[in-house]
Amino acid sequence: MSVHQPQEAGQRPSWVDDELLPFTSRFIELHGNSVHYLDEGSGPVLLMLHGNPTWSFVYRQAIATLSDRFRCIAPDLPGFGLSTAAPGYGHLPAEHAQVIAALMRRLELSEVTLVLQDWGGPIGLHAAQAEPDRVRALVIGNTWGWPVNGDIHFEMFSRMMGGAVGAELIRRVNLFVNVMIPAGHRRRKLSSAEMQHYRLALPTRERRQASAIFPRQILRGRAFLQEVQDGMDALARLPALIVWADADVAFREKERLRWEQTFPHHSTVVLAGAGHYLQSDAPEEFSDAIARWRLALADAPEGQLAR
């Protein structure tokens, strides 16, 4: 597939390497969007949500490890990966959350463990608040779920990358893929083939608009993030595993401590030296932490952990 050809809805393009992504590509129409997702294995459901500018590909090693014990479902948000957004889709976090909630309903998922990282965090939490009876537990990677306006760390990033110049660089030279993905891997360097799977998923200026929207929404999406925060009390009863990369330039110890205070029934695993894309940077430790915790949760006596 040429980098200048548009993504064809409902089709797995030829540039996807079957050895790097040895799973069946599935497509479903949700709110007019053609949504690509992986659905591998059987057992307790792990619904794995990606952020910017990644797609389900970022979870491929975790899926390979976990799918012998769990049903691993990893969708691509509209406009990312192999998903195609409907005409007029704005790529806003609230729209993405509606798509994820619709996916849970369409697939009739229950007892779901949401696996959250980056923008997958607030998007997944908002979807969980819409479908609370479907969610059993949370795995919280490096992410957040509240407004950050006024925090200079996030203010600077959002204004720089979400401003006119930053957005233009994302659209013109695929800045988030070419700079942020390598920067988000601290333990290992991605191969050229792996990088191509991120570049070819966002090959044109038009496709990169989805990636350009997210940075500005860190601040402009305050109302959405406030809704997520306001609904957190209803989810605080859930058991949570906090898997945290401590070499992330985006999310700090400060955010991890806030998650620990939010979810009283939590366990924490810190991945020393891992970067922002922890599921790809430290896939074995990431997967092992989830497997041990989720299987122990399944064996816990009824009532030991809040539901």
C-alpha positions in Angstrom: 0.0 0.0 0.0 1.4 3.4 -1.0 1.7 5.9 1.8 -0.4 8.2 -0.4 -3.3 5.9 -0.8 -6.3 6.4 1.5 -7.1 3.9 4.2 -9.8 1.5 2.7 -12.6 0.9 5.2 -13.0 -2.6 6.3 -9.8 -4.0 4.7 -6.5 -5.0 6.2 -3.9 -3.3 4.0 -1.0 -5.1 2.4 1.6 -3.3 4.4 0.6 -5.0 7.7 3.2 -7.7 8.3 1.5 -11.0 9.3 4.5 -11.9 11.4 4.5 -8.7 13.3 0.7 -8.7 13.7 -0.2 -12.4 13.5 -3.8 -11.9 14.5 -7.1 -11.7 12.5 -8.2 -8.2 11.7 -11.9 -7.7 12.4 -14.0 -4.7 11.4 -17.3 -3.4 12.8 -19.4 -0.4 11.9 -20.1 1.8 14.9 -21.7 5.2 14.7 -20.9 5.2 10.9 -17.2 4.5 11.6 -15.4 1.4 10.3 -13.7 0.3 13.5 -10.8 -2.3 13.3 -10.2 -4.5 16.3 -8.3 -7.6 17.4 -10.1 -10.3 19.3 -7.9 -13.1 20.4 -8.2 -15.9 23.0 -10.9 -16.8 25.4 -11.5 -16.3 29.1 -11.9 -13.0 31.1 -12.1 -10.0 28.8 -9.2 -7.6 28.6 -10.3 -4.5 26.5 -7.1 -2.7 25.6 -7.3 0.9 24.7 -4.5 2.9 23.0 -3.7 6.6 22.9 -1.9 9.0 20.5 -0.6 8.2 17.9 -0.6 4.4 18.3 -3.2 1.7 17.5 -3.9 -1.9 18.5 -0.4 -2.8 17.1 1.1 -1.3 20.3 -0.5 -4.2 22.3 0.5 -7.0 20.0 3.2 -8.5 22.3 0.8 -8.3 25.3 -1.9 -10.1 23.2 0.5 -12.8 22.2 1.4 -13.4 25.8 -2.0 -13.1 27.4 -4.4 -14.6 24.8 -3.8 -18.2 26.1 -5.6 -17.1 29.4 -7.7 -14.1 28.4 -9.9 -12.8 25.6 -7.9 -9.9 24.4 -9.8 -7.2 22.5 -7.9 -4.2 21.1 -9.8 -1.7 19.0 -8.4 1.2 16.9 -10.0 4.5 17.6 -11.6 6.0 14.4 -8.9 7.7 12.4 -6.1 5.6 13.9 -4.6 2.3 12.9 -6.8 0.5 10.4 -10.0 2.2 11.5 -11.7 4.7 9.2 -13.7 7.7 10.6 -17.1 8.6 9.3 -17.6 11.8 7.4 -17.9 14.7 9.9 -16.3 12.7 12.8 -14.4 15.3 14.9 -11.9 12.9 16.6 -12.8 14.4 19.9 -12.3 12.3 23.1 -16.1 12.3 23.8 -16.8 10.8 20.4 -14.1 8.2 20.9 -15.7 7.3 24.3 -19.1 6.8 22.6 -17.5 4.4 20.1 -15.9 2.4 22.8 -19.1 2.2 24.8 -20.9 1.1 21.6 -18.3 -1.6 21.0 -18.9 -3.0 24.4 -22.6 -3.1 23.7 -22.3 -4.6 20.2 -19.9 -7.3 21.3 -22.1 -7.9 24.4 -19.1 -7.8 26.7 -19.4 -8.4 30.4 -17.0 -8.6 33.3 -14.6 -6.5 31.3 -11.1 -5.5 32.6 -10.3 -2.2 30.9 -6.6 -1.7 30.1 -5.9 2.0 29.9 -3.0 4.0 28.7 -2.5 7.6 27.4 -5.7 8.9 25.9 -7.2 5.4 26.3 -7.5 6.3 30.0 -10.0 9.1 30.0 -11.7 7.7 26.9 -12.1 4.2 28.6 -13.2 5.7 31.9 -15.9 7.8 30.2 -17.1 4.6 28.4 -17.1 2.7 31.6 -19.2 5.4 33.3 -21.7 5.0 30.4 -21.7 1.1 30.7 -20.8 0.5 34.4 -22.4 -2.9 34.6 -20.1 -4.2 32.0 -16.8 -3.3 33.8 -15.3 -5.6 36.4 -11.8 -4.1 36.9 -9.3 -1.6 35.6 -5.6 -1.8 34.6 -4.3 1.8 34.7 -1.1 2.4 32.7 0.5 5.8 32.3 -2.6 8.0 31.9 -4.8 10.5 33.6 -8.6 11.2 34.1 -9.1 14.8 35.3 -8.6 18.4 34.0 -5.0 19.5 34.0 -5.5 23.2 33.2 -3.2 25.2 35.3 -0.6 22.4 35.6 2.4 24.0 33.8 3.8 20.5 32.8 0.7 19.8 30.8 -0.1 23.4 29.8 3.3 23.8 28.1 2.9 20.5 26.2 -0.6 21.2 25.1 0.0 24.8 24.0 3.2 23.8 22.1 2.0 20.6 20.4 -1.7 21.6 20.2 -1.0 25.1 18.8 -0.9 26.1 15.2 2.8 25.2 14.7 2.6 21.9 16.5 -0.5 20.8 14.8 1.0 21.7 11.4 4.1 19.7 12.2 2.0 16.7 13.1 0.0 16.9 9.9 3.0 17.7 7.6 5.8 15.5 9.0 4.0 13.0 11.3 5.7 14.5 14.3 4.0 12.4 16.9 5.0 9.2 15.2 8.5 10.1 14.3 9.4 11.8 17.5 7.1 10.8 20.3 7.0 7.1 19.7 10.8 6.7 19.8 10.9 9.0 22.9 8.3 6.9 24.6 10.5 3.8 24.4 13.3 4.0 26.9 14.3 0.3 27.3 14.4 -0.7 23.7 14.6 0.9 20.3 11.9 0.0 17.9 12.9 -1.7 14.6 12.4 0.0 11.3 9.6 -2.4 10.5 7.8 -1.5 13.8 8.1 2.2 13.1 6.8 1.7 9.5 3.6 0.2 11.0 3.0 3.5 12.9 4.0 5.7 10.0 1.8 3.8 7.4 -1.2 3.9 9.7 -1.1 7.7 9.5 0.4 8.2 6.0 -1.2 11.4 4.8 -1.9 14.9 6.1 -5.6 14.1 6.2 -5.1 10.9 8.3 -2.9 12.7 10.7 -5.6 15.2 11.7 -6.8 12.6 14.3 -3.4 12.7 15.9 -3.3 16.6 15.7 -6.5 16.9 17.6 -5.5 15.2 20.8 -2.7 17.6 22.1 -5.0 20.6 22.0 -7.7 18.6 23.8 -5.5 18.2 26.9 -6.6 21.8 27.7 -9.6 22.4 25.4 -11.2 19.1 26.5 -11.5 20.3 30.0 -15.3 19.8 30.1 -14.9 16.2 29.0 -12.1 15.5 31.5 -14.3 17.1 34.2 -17.0 14.6 33.3 -14.5 11.8 33.7 -13.4 13.1 37.1 -17.0 13.7 38.3 -17.9 10.1 37.4 -14.8 8.6 39.2 -16.6 8.0 42.5 -18.9 5.5 40.8 -15.8 3.5 39.6 -13.7 3.8 42.7 -15.3 0.6 44.0 -13.5 -1.4 41.3 -10.3 -3.3 41.9 -7.5 -1.6 40.0 -4.0 -2.6 38.9 -1.7 0.4 38.4 1.1 -0.5 36.1 3.4 2.5 35.9 6.5 3.3 33.8 8.7 5.5 35.9 10.8 6.9 33.0 7.8 8.5 31.2 8.3 12.1 30.2 4.5 12.7 30.2 3.1 11.1 33.3 4.9 11.4 36.6 4.9 10.0 40.1 2.3 12.7 40.9 -0.3 11.1 38.6 0.5 7.6 39.9 -0.1 8.7 43.5 -3.4 10.3 42.6 -4.6 7.0 41.0 -3.6 5.2 44.1 -5.6 7.6 46.2 -8.6 7.3 43.9 -8.8 3.5 43.9 -8.6 2.1 47.4 -8.7 -1.5 46.1 -5.5 -1.2 44.1 -2.2 -2.9 43.5 0.8 -1.1 42.0 3.6 -2.4 39.8 6.3 0.1 38.8 8.3 -0.7 35.7 11.7 0.8 36.4 13.2 2.5 33.4 10.3 2.0 31.1 8.9 4.8 28.9 5.5 6.1 28.1 4.4 3.3 25.8 5.0 0.7 28.5 3.0 -2.0 26.9 5.5 -2.0 24.0 8.6 -0.9 25.9 8.3 -3.5 28.6 5.8 -6.0 27.2 6.8 -9.1 29.3 6.6 -7.3 32.6 3.5 -5.5 31.6 1.7 -8.7 30.6 3.0 -10.6 33.6 1.7 -8.0 36.0 -1.8 -8.1 34.4 -1.9 -11.9 34.3 -0.8 -12.4 38.0 -3.2 -9.7 39.3 -6.2 -10.6 37.2 -6.0 -14.3 37.9 -5.6 -13.6 41.6 -8.7 -11.4 41.4 -10.7 -14.2 39.8 -9.6 -16.5 42.7 -10.4 -13.9 45.4 -13.2 -14.9 47.8 -16.6 -13.3 47.0 -16.8 -9.9 48.7 -13.1 -9.7 49.5 -12.7 -6.9 46.9 -15.4 -4.3 46.2 -17.3 -4.8 42.9 
